[in-house]
């Protein structure tokens, strides 16, 4: 929307969205917790995933990817009678597939390594994330380094699997960035 459509206050709204990237989660954690509490999502997977679904970096990155799509393709589709939703689903999303994969890897890595938010919204051991589970091995006067090291190595495996599955799309996106059709 910020890349291809012109509307009033487009630049100002985009700047406000970018400005939110500078605000750490600790600054808005209490209102977010109250919101999650009021909709009865505490101690659920939805509570773990919900705040990470909207990423300022993702909005900025996808805007840059979509700007690189030639306007002539969209105009040709409009001349052929395509609607805006058809253009979005069949042209824009298809051509920005590598950017979506890169944002997906970034979002997964951010969610996987998150410690503070799961600590706030999860209260039972079976809902602990890997980071919270590893923190259990740290005691007041003693740290069990063996299990922490083993858990840290094991916690890297899902990240490597996600990257291995999506690396072809990511590398293709990096290779074609900046090329004009």
N, C-alpha and C positions, 0 to 999 in steps of 0.2 A: 504494500500500500504506500509506504514512504518512498519506494523506488520508482514506481511507474505512474502513479496518479497525482495530479496536481489539485490541491484543495487549500482553502484558507488556513493559515497557521500551521501548515505542514512542518516547516522548519522549527517553529517554536515547540510543537508537540514532540518532535523527534529529539530536540535538545533536552527537554524535560525527562524523556525516557533515558537518554544517555546520562543525565545527571544522577539518576537513581543508581547507576553502577558504582558510584563513589560511596554510597551509604552501606555500611556493613550490616550483616544480618542481626548483629547484637542490638542495633539501634531500633529495629522494628520487630524484634522477637516477641515482646510482650503482647502487642496488639495482634500479631499473627497467632500466638498461642490462644488468646481469648477467642479469636475467630474459629480456630480449630476446635476449641472446647465447646463453643456454642452449637456447633453442628455435630457434636458427638463423634468426632473422628480421632480422639486420643487413643493411643495404643493400637493403631491400625496402619496398614501399609499405605493407605491414602494419606494419612498424616505425614508419613515420611516422604512421600513423593510430591505432594501438593505444592509446597513452596518452591520446589526446584523446577516446576514446569514452565515458568515464565522467567526467561533469562535475558537480561539487558544485552549481554554479549551476543546472544543468539539473534536478537532483533537487529543489532548493528551488522553482524556478519551476513545475515541473510539479505539485508538491504544491499550490501555491497555486491553480493552474488547476483541478485536480481537486476541491479543496475547494468551489469555486463550483458544481459540479454538484449539483443537488438530490438529497438522499437518497431522496426519494419516487419518483424515476424508477427507481432501483435496486431499491427495495422492490417496486414494481409489476412489474418484470421477474422478480423472484424468485417473486412470487405466481403469475405466469403460467407458471412452471416453468423459467425460464432458469437455466442453470448460471453459475458465477462467471466462467469463461472467456468464455462468450457475452456476459455483461454487460460484461466488460472490453473485448472486441474490438468489439462492436456499439454500445455506449452510451458508455463512458468514452473510448475512443480517438477515436470520431467527434466527440464534443462537445469534446474537447480538441485538435482539429486545429489551431486557430490558435495555441495554445500550443506545440505541436510544431513548427510552422513557425518561430515566433520563436526557439525553442531551436536549431533547425537553422541559421538564419541566424547566430546567435551562435557556434555551434560551428564553422561554416565560416569565419567571420571570424577566430576564434581560431586555427584550424589553418592558415589561409592566411598569417597574419602571424607564425607561430611561427619563431623563428630558432635558439634554443639546442638544442632536441631534435633537429631535423634535422642540425645540425652534428655532433652526437655519433654518430648512428646511420647516417649516409650517408657513404660514402667515395668514390663515383665521381661525376664531373661530370654524367652523364646522369640521376642520381637527385636532383640538387640542386633544392631548392624555389626559388621566386622570390627569397626573402630571401637565400638563400645565393648564388644567381647574381648578385645585385646587389652582394654583398660582394666578389666577385671583382674588381670594377672599382676597389676601393680598395687602393692600393699603400702601401708603407712611406713614401715621400716624395712621392707624387703621387696625386691622386684624379681620376678621369675623371668629371667632373660631367655631361657630356652623356649618356653611356649610362646613368648612374644615374638621371637625371631622366626619360629616356625609359622606362626599365624601371619606375620608380615609377608613372608614368602608366598604362602598360600593365598593371601588376599590380593596378590598381584596377578594371579592366574586369570580371573575374570576380565581384568583390564586388557591383558594380552590377547585373550580370545576375542573380545569385541574389536580390538584394533586389527587383529588378523582377518576377521571376517569382512571388515569394512575398508581395509587398507587400499584395495584396488580403486575404489571409488574416491577415496581421499586423495591418493596420488594423482588420479586422473584430473581431479578438480584443481590441484596445485599446478599441474603441468599446463592446463588450458587457461589459467588465470592470466588476464591481460591480453589474450589473443582476440583480435577482432575478426568477425566472420566476413 
